[in-house]
């Protein structure tokens, strides 16, 4: 299973309303992008909600090889 590339999808409607959604950014890391977008767009966040990625966690696989002397 391949991890989704982190993306920020920004949409501007015909009325000029800007919306953005993070994809593939897990947990609270997505919140870092709110301030970045506000600075870039010289705008203020009106509403915000978590996506399903907020609850997902990164799978970390750890494998160890050990030599064991058997008696």
Biopython code that builds the backbone (N, CA, C, O; Angstrom):
import numpy as np
from Bio.PDB.StructureBuilder import StructureBuilder

atoms = [
    (1, "UNK", "N", (0.850, -1.187, 0.000)),
    (1, "UNK", "CA", (0.000, 0.000, 0.000)),
    (1, "UNK", "C", (0.889, 1.241, 0.000)),
    (1, "UNK", "O", (1.760, 1.380, 0.859)),
    (2, "UNK", "N", (0.679, 2.124, -0.937)),
    (2, "UNK", "CA", (1.483, 3.331, -1.036)),
    (2, "UNK", "C", (0.806, 4.484, -0.322)),
    (2, "UNK", "O", (-0.412, 4.651, -0.387)),
    (3, "UNK", "N", (1.615, 5.268, 0.356)),
    (3, "UNK", "CA", (1.076, 6.438, 1.057)),
    (3, "UNK", "C", (0.742, 7.520, 0.036)),
    (3, "UNK", "O", (1.444, 7.701, -0.959)),
    (4, "UNK", "N", (-0.329, 8.222, 0.302)),
    (4, "UNK", "CA", (-0.748, 9.310, -0.581)),
    (4, "UNK", "C", (0.213, 10.481, -0.432)),
    (4, "UNK", "O", (0.620, 10.816, 0.680)),
    (5, "UNK", "N", (0.578, 11.104, -1.549)),
    (5, "UNK", "CA", (1.429, 12.282, -1.506)),
    (5, "UNK", "C", (0.687, 13.410, -0.802)),
    (5, "UNK", "O", (-0.482, 13.650, -1.105)),
    (6, "UNK", "N", (1.333, 14.112, 0.133)),
    (6, "UNK", "CA", (0.675, 15.254, 0.776)),
    (6, "UNK", "C", (0.359, 16.333, -0.258)),
    (6, "UNK", "O", (1.209, 16.711, -1.064)),
    (7, "UNK", "N", (-0.881, 16.820, -0.218)),
    (7, "UNK", "CA", (-1.310, 17.853, -1.168)),
    (7, "UNK", "C", (-2.185, 18.871, -0.461)),
    (7, "UNK", "O", (-2.828, 18.582, 0.548)),
    (8, "UNK", "N", (-2.188, 20.050, -1.013)),
    (8, "UNK", "CA", (-3.084, 21.103, -0.566)),
    (8, "UNK", "C", (-3.892, 21.513, -1.789)),
    (8, "UNK", "O", (-3.334, 22.020, -2.762)),
    (9, "UNK", "N", (-5.207, 21.294, -1.744)),
    (9, "UNK", "CA", (-6.078, 21.587, -2.878)),
    (9, "UNK", "C", (-6.814, 22.893, -2.583)),
    (9, "UNK", "O", (-7.587, 22.981, -1.629)),
    (10, "UNK", "N", (-6.563, 23.902, -3.412)),
    (10, "UNK", "CA", (-7.183, 25.218, -3.239)),
    (10, "UNK", "C", (-8.155, 25.436, -4.388)),
    (10, "UNK", "O", (-7.807, 25.231, -5.551)),
    (11, "UNK", "N", (-9.376, 25.852, -4.059)),
    (11, "UNK", "CA", (-10.415, 26.083, -5.056)),
    (11, "UNK", "C", (-10.948, 27.507, -4.901)),
    (11, "UNK", "O", (-11.197, 27.970, -3.788)),
    (12, "UNK", "N", (-11.119, 28.191, -6.029)),
    (12, "UNK", "CA", (-11.721, 29.528, -6.029)),
    (12, "UNK", "C", (-13.011, 29.434, -6.832)),
    (12, "UNK", "O", (-12.996, 29.089, -8.014)),
    (13, "UNK", "N", (-14.129, 29.744, -6.178)),
    (13, "UNK", "CA", (-15.429, 29.662, -6.857)),
    (13, "UNK", "C", (-15.626, 30.865, -7.775)),
    (13, "UNK", "O", (-14.849, 31.818, -7.735)),
    (14, "UNK", "N", (-16.663, 30.815, -8.597)),
    (14, "UNK", "CA", (-16.958, 31.937, -9.503)),
    (14, "UNK", "C", (-17.332, 33.199, -8.731)),
    (14, "UNK", "O", (-17.252, 34.305, -9.264)),
    (15, "UNK", "N", (-17.745, 33.027, -7.459)),
    (15, "UNK", "CA", (-18.070, 34.185, -6.611)),
    (15, "UNK", "C", (-16.830, 34.721, -5.895)),
    (15, "UNK", "O", (-16.911, 35.711, -5.169)),
    (16, "UNK", "N", (-15.682, 34.067, -6.100)),
    (16, "UNK", "CA", (-14.447, 34.521, -5.471)),
    (16, "UNK", "C", (-14.184, 33.919, -4.096)),
    (16, "UNK", "O", (-13.253, 34.333, -3.405)),
    (17, "UNK", "N", (-14.996, 32.949, -3.696)),
    (17, "UNK", "CA", (-14.807, 32.298, -2.400)),
    (17, "UNK", "C", (-13.685, 31.264, -2.529)),
    (17, "UNK", "O", (-13.706, 30.407, -3.413)),
    (18, "UNK", "N", (-12.715, 31.365, -1.635)),
    (18, "UNK", "CA", (-11.572, 30.456, -1.656)),
    (18, "UNK", "C", (-11.786, 29.365, -0.616)),
    (18, "UNK", "O", (-12.120, 29.652, 0.534)),
    (19, "UNK", "N", (-11.594, 28.112, -1.023)),
    (19, "UNK", "CA", (-11.644, 27.004, -0.068)),
    (19, "UNK", "C", (-10.392, 26.161, -0.282)),
    (19, "UNK", "O", (-9.831, 26.117, -1.376)),
    (20, "UNK", "N", (-9.971, 25.499, 0.780)),
    (20, "UNK", "CA", (-8.766, 24.673, 0.693)),
    (20, "UNK", "C", (-8.964, 23.410, 1.500)),
    (20, "UNK", "O", (-9.675, 23.403, 2.505)),
    (21, "UNK", "N", (-8.330, 22.341, 1.050)),
    (21, "UNK", "CA", (-8.406, 21.063, 1.754)),
    (21, "UNK", "C", (-7.040, 20.398, 1.680)),
    (21, "UNK", "O", (-6.415, 20.357, 0.620)),
    (22, "UNK", "N", (-6.582, 19.880, 2.808)),
    (22, "UNK", "CA", (-5.345, 19.118, 2.799)),
    (22, "UNK", "C", (-5.681, 17.665, 2.518)),
    (22, "UNK", "O", (-6.710, 17.155, 2.963)),
    (23, "UNK", "N", (-4.812, 17.010, 1.782)),
    (23, "UNK", "CA", (-4.990, 15.582, 1.490)),
    (23, "UNK", "C", (-3.660, 14.878, 1.721)),
    (23, "UNK", "O", (-2.608, 15.334, 1.273)),
    (24, "UNK", "N", (-3.730, 13.767, 2.424)),
    (24, "UNK", "CA", (-2.520, 13.006, 2.694)),
    (24, "UNK", "C", (-1.656, 13.591, 3.792)),
    (24, "UNK", "O", (-0.521, 13.155, 3.984)),
    (25, "UNK", "N", (-2.171, 14.569, 4.514)),
    (25, "UNK", "CA", (-1.454, 15.167, 5.643)),
    (25, "UNK", "C", (-2.172, 14.696, 6.893)),
    (25, "UNK", "O", (-3.306, 15.098, 7.155)),
    (26, "UNK", "N", (-1.513, 13.844, 7.665)),
    (26, "UNK", "CA", (-2.180, 13.147, 8.755)),
    (26, "UNK", "C", (-2.078, 13.885, 10.085)),
    (26, "UNK", "O", (-1.100, 14.580, 10.360)),
    (27, "UNK", "N", (-3.114, 13.714, 10.901)),
    (27, "UNK", "CA", (-3.119, 14.272, 12.256)),
    (27, "UNK", "C", (-3.184, 15.787, 12.269)),
    (27, "UNK", "O", (-3.698, 16.413, 11.342)),
    (28, "UNK", "N", (-2.651, 16.368, 13.343)),
    (28, "UNK", "CA", (-2.720, 17.821, 13.532)),
    (28, "UNK", "C", (-1.794, 18.611, 12.613)),
    (28, "UNK", "O", (-1.856, 19.841, 12.592)),
    (29, "UNK", "N", (-0.936, 17.931, 11.853)),
    (29, "UNK", "CA", (-0.035, 18.646, 10.939)),
    (29, "UNK", "C", (-0.809, 19.491, 9.933)),
    (29, "UNK", "O", (-0.291, 20.491, 9.435)),
    (30, "UNK", "N", (-2.039, 19.099, 9.631)),
    (30, "UNK", "CA", (-2.845, 19.855, 8.666)),
    (30, "UNK", "C", (-3.119, 21.277, 9.159)),
    (30, "UNK", "O", (-3.292, 22.195, 8.357)),
    (31, "UNK", "N", (-3.156, 21.451, 10.475)),
    (31, "UNK", "CA", (-3.458, 22.770, 11.037)),
    (31, "UNK", "C", (-2.363, 23.789, 10.743)),
    (31, "UNK", "O", (-2.630, 24.990, 10.730)),
    (32, "UNK", "N", (-1.134, 23.331, 10.507)),
    (32, "UNK", "CA", (-0.035, 24.238, 10.171)),
    (32, "UNK", "C", (-0.313, 24.998, 8.881)),
    (32, "UNK", "O", (0.185, 26.108, 8.693)),
    (33, "UNK", "N", (-1.094, 24.415, 8.006)),
    (33, "UNK", "CA", (-1.354, 25.017, 6.699)),
    (33, "UNK", "C", (-2.403, 26.127, 6.754)),
    (33, "UNK", "O", (-2.493, 26.931, 5.825)),
    (34, "UNK", "N", (-3.185, 26.184, 7.811)),
    (34, "UNK", "CA", (-4.197, 27.242, 7.933)),
    (34, "UNK", "C", (-3.516, 28.608, 7.963)),
    (34, "UNK", "O", (-3.887, 29.505, 7.205)),
    (35, "UNK", "N", (-2.530, 28.768, 8.830)),
    (35, "UNK", "CA", (-1.825, 30.053, 8.941)),
    (35, "UNK", "C", (-1.072, 30.390, 7.657)),
    (35, "UNK", "O", (-1.024, 31.550, 7.250)),
    (36, "UNK", "N", (-0.489, 29.387, 7.027)),
    (36, "UNK", "CA", (0.241, 29.615, 5.771)),
    (36, "UNK", "C", (-0.710, 30.148, 4.703)),
    (36, "UNK", "O", (-0.389, 31.111, 4.007)),
    (37, "UNK", "N", (-1.874, 29.525, 4.576)),
    (37, "UNK", "CA", (-2.855, 29.985, 3.583)),
    (37, "UNK", "C", (-3.364, 31.386, 3.894)),
    (37, "UNK", "O", (-3.513, 32.209, 2.991)),
    (38, "UNK", "N", (-3.629, 31.660, 5.160)),
    (38, "UNK", "CA", (-4.092, 33.002, 5.527)),
    (38, "UNK", "C", (-3.055, 34.051, 5.133)),
    (38, "UNK", "O", (-3.413, 35.117, 4.631)),
    (39, "UNK", "N", (-1.776, 33.759, 5.356)),
    (39, "UNK", "CA", (-0.716, 34.700, 4.978)),
    (39, "UNK", "C", (-0.617, 34.858, 3.464)),
    (39, "UNK", "O", (-0.533, 35.977, 2.958)),
    (40, "UNK", "N", (-0.628, 33.742, 2.745)),
    (40, "UNK", "CA", (-0.497, 33.799, 1.288)),
    (40, "UNK", "C", (-1.659, 34.525, 0.621)),
    (40, "UNK", "O", (-1.469, 35.259, -0.348)),
    (41, "UNK", "N", (-2.857, 34.317, 1.144)),
    (41, "UNK", "CA", (-4.054, 34.886, 0.526)),
    (41, "UNK", "C", (-4.480, 36.209, 1.147)),
    (41, "UNK", "O", (-5.448, 36.826, 0.701)),
    (42, "UNK", "N", (-3.755, 36.647, 2.181)),
    (42, "UNK", "CA", (-4.140, 37.847, 2.934)),
    (42, "UNK", "C", (-5.610, 37.742, 3.322)),
    (42, "UNK", "O", (-6.396, 38.667, 3.121)),
    (43, "UNK", "N", (-5.957, 36.585, 3.885)),
    (43, "UNK", "CA", (-7.355, 36.296, 4.217)),
    (43, "UNK", "C", (-7.444, 35.753, 5.641)),
    (43, "UNK", "O", (-6.434, 35.492, 6.294)),
    (44, "UNK", "N", (-8.669, 35.592, 6.093)),
    (44, "UNK", "CA", (-8.941, 35.055, 7.422)),
    (44, "UNK", "C", (-9.837, 33.838, 7.267)),
    (44, "UNK", "O", (-10.753, 33.834, 6.444)),
    (45, "UNK", "N", (-9.575, 32.808, 8.058)),
    (45, "UNK", "CA", (-10.381, 31.592, 8.007)),
    (45, "UNK", "C", (-11.766, 31.863, 8.580)),
    (45, "UNK", "O", (-11.896, 32.378, 9.691)),
    (46, "UNK", "N", (-12.795, 31.514, 7.821)),
    (46, "UNK", "CA", (-14.177, 31.702, 8.261)),
    (46, "UNK", "C", (-14.694, 30.435, 8.921)),
    (46, "UNK", "O", (-15.358, 30.500, 9.955)),
    (47, "UNK", "N", (-14.396, 29.288, 8.337)),
    (47, "UNK", "CA", (-14.799, 28.021, 8.950)),
    (47, "UNK", "C", (-13.737, 26.973, 8.647)),
    (47, "UNK", "O", (-13.006, 27.060, 7.660)),
    (48, "UNK", "N", (-13.679, 25.987, 9.522)),
    (48, "UNK", "CA", (-12.673, 24.943, 9.383)),
    (48, "UNK", "C", (-13.237, 23.642, 9.935)),
    (48, "UNK", "O", (-13.991, 23.651, 10.908)),
    (49, "UNK", "N", (-12.874, 22.527, 9.317)),
    (49, "UNK", "CA", (-13.334, 21.213, 9.788)),
    (49, "UNK", "C", (-12.260, 20.184, 9.467)),
    (49, "UNK", "O", (-11.488, 20.342, 8.521)),
    (50, "UNK", "N", (-12.225, 19.135, 10.264)),
    (50, "UNK", "CA", (-11.263, 18.058, 10.038)),
    (50, "UNK", "C", (-11.755, 17.125, 8.935)),
    (50, "UNK", "O", (-12.953, 16.881, 8.792)),
    (51, "UNK", "N", (-10.802, 16.610, 8.161)),
    (51, "UNK", "CA", (-11.113, 15.579, 7.172)),
    (51, "UNK", "C", (-10.815, 14.219, 7.797)),
    (51, "UNK", "O", (-10.361, 14.139, 8.939)),
    (52, "UNK", "N", (-11.066, 13.174, 7.056)),
    (52, "UNK", "CA", (-10.791, 11.821, 7.551)),
    (52, "UNK", "C", (-9.300, 11.618, 7.811)),
    (52, "UNK", "O", (-8.929, 10.794, 8.648)),
    (53, "UNK", "N", (-8.440, 12.356, 7.107)),
    (53, "UNK", "CA", (-6.996, 12.226, 7.313)),
    (53, "UNK", "C", (-6.573, 12.649, 8.716)),
    (53, "UNK", "O", (-5.539, 12.201, 9.211)),
    (54, "UNK", "N", (-7.354, 13.500, 9.355)),
    (54, "UNK", "CA", (-6.987, 13.942, 10.701)),
    (54, "UNK", "C", (-6.937, 12.768, 11.667)),
    (54, "UNK", "O", (-6.075, 12.725, 12.544)),
    (55, "UNK", "N", (-7.842, 11.827, 11.517)),
    (55, "UNK", "CA", (-7.909, 10.681, 12.426)),
    (55, "UNK", "C", (-6.945, 9.562, 12.029)),
    (55, "UNK", "O", (-6.633, 8.691, 12.841)),
    (56, "UNK", "N", (-6.480, 9.587, 10.794)),
    (56, "UNK", "CA", (-5.553, 8.539, 10.348)),
    (56, "UNK", "C", (-4.183, 8.750, 10.972)),
    (56, "UNK", "O", (-3.806, 9.872, 11.312)),
    (57, "UNK", "N", (-3.452, 7.671, 11.117)),
    (57, "UNK", "CA", (-2.087, 7.759, 11.627)),
    (57, "UNK", "C", (-1.135, 7.158, 10.613)),
    (57, "UNK", "O", (-1.531, 6.386, 9.739)),
    (58, "UNK", "N", (0.101, 7.520, 10.746)),
    (58, "UNK", "CA", (1.124, 6.985, 9.858)),
    (58, "UNK", "C", (1.544, 5.620, 10.356)),
    (58, "UNK", "O", (1.844, 5.451, 11.538)),
    (59, "UNK", "N", (1.568, 4.652, 9.470)),
    (59, "UNK", "CA", (2.032, 3.319, 9.839)),
    (59, "UNK", "C", (3.552, 3.320, 9.878)),
    (59, "UNK", "O", (4.218, 3.667, 8.903)),
    (60, "UNK", "N", (4.075, 2.930, 11.013)),
    (60, "UNK", "CA", (5.524, 2.833, 11.155)),
    (60, "UNK", "C", (5.865, 1.369, 11.352)),
    (60, "UNK", "O", (5.394, 0.724, 12.289)),
    (61, "UNK", "N", (6.679, 0.863, 10.465)),
    (61, "UNK", "CA", (7.076, -0.536, 10.544)),
    (61, "UNK", "C", (8.530, -0.583, 10.985)),
    (61, "UNK", "O", (9.399, 0.078, 10.417)),
    (62, "UNK", "N", (8.763, -1.377, 12.007)),
    (62, "UNK", "CA", (10.124, -1.509, 12.515)),
    (62, "UNK", "C", (10.507, -2.983, 12.480)),
    (62, "UNK", "O", (9.786, -3.846, 12.980)),
    (63, "UNK", "N", (11.637, -3.240, 11.887)),
    (63, "UNK", "CA", (12.098, -4.617, 11.790)),
    (63, "UNK", "C", (13.509, -4.684, 12.346)),
    (63, "UNK", "O", (14.354, -3.844, 12.035)),
    (64, "UNK", "N", (13.752, -5.685, 13.166)),
    (64, "UNK", "CA", (15.084, -5.876, 13.728)),
    (64, "UNK", "C", (15.564, -7.282, 13.417)),
    (64, "UNK", "O", (14.807, -8.247, 13.522)),
    (65, "UNK", "N", (16.816, -7.386, 13.036)),
    (65, "UNK", "CA", (17.453, -8.685, 12.847)),
    (65, "UNK", "C", (18.452, -8.867, 13.979)),
    (65, "UNK", "O", (19.272, -7.991, 14.251)),
    (66, "UNK", "N", (18.371, -10.010, 14.626)),
    (66, "UNK", "CA", (19.290, -10.278, 15.732)),
    (66, "UNK", "C", (19.886, -11.663, 15.569)),
    (66, "UNK", "O", (19.211, -12.612, 15.171)),
    (67, "UNK", "N", (21.157, -11.751, 15.883)),
    (67, "UNK", "CA", (21.818, -13.053, 15.931)),
    (67, "UNK", "C", (21.662, -13.591, 17.344)),
    (67, "UNK", "O", (22.013, -12.922, 18.316)),
    (68, "UNK", "N", (21.141, -14.783, 17.449)),
    (68, "UNK", "CA", (20.910, -15.387, 18.757)),
    (68, "UNK", "C", (21.693, -16.689, 18.823)),
    (68, "UNK", "O", (21.562, -17.551, 17.954)),
    (69, "UNK", "N", (22.511, -16.822, 19.864)),
    (69, "UNK", "CA", (23.233, -18.077, 20.084)),
    (69, "UNK", "C", (22.300, -19.048, 20.779)),
    (69, "UNK", "O", (21.821, -18.793, 21.884)),
    (70, "UNK", "N", (22.056, -20.137, 20.132)),
    (70, "UNK", "CA", (21.185, -21.147, 20.744)),
    (70, "UNK", "C", (22.063, -22.157, 21.477)),
    (70, "UNK", "O", (23.023, -22.681, 20.913)),
    (71, "UNK", "N", (21.732, -22.421, 22.716)),
    (71, "UNK", "CA", (22.534, -23.338, 23.541)),
    (71, "UNK", "C", (22.139, -24.771, 23.331)),
    (71, "UNK", "O", (22.715, -25.667, 23.948)),
]
sb = StructureBuilder()
sb.init_structure("model")
sb.init_model(0)
sb.init_chain("A")
sb.init_seg("    ")
for serial, (resi, resn, name, xyz) in enumerate(atoms, 1):
    if name == "N":
        sb.init_residue(resn, " ", resi, " ")
    sb.init_atom(name, np.array(xyz, "f"), 0.0, 1.0, " ", f" {name:<3s}", serial, name[0])
structure = sb.get_structure()
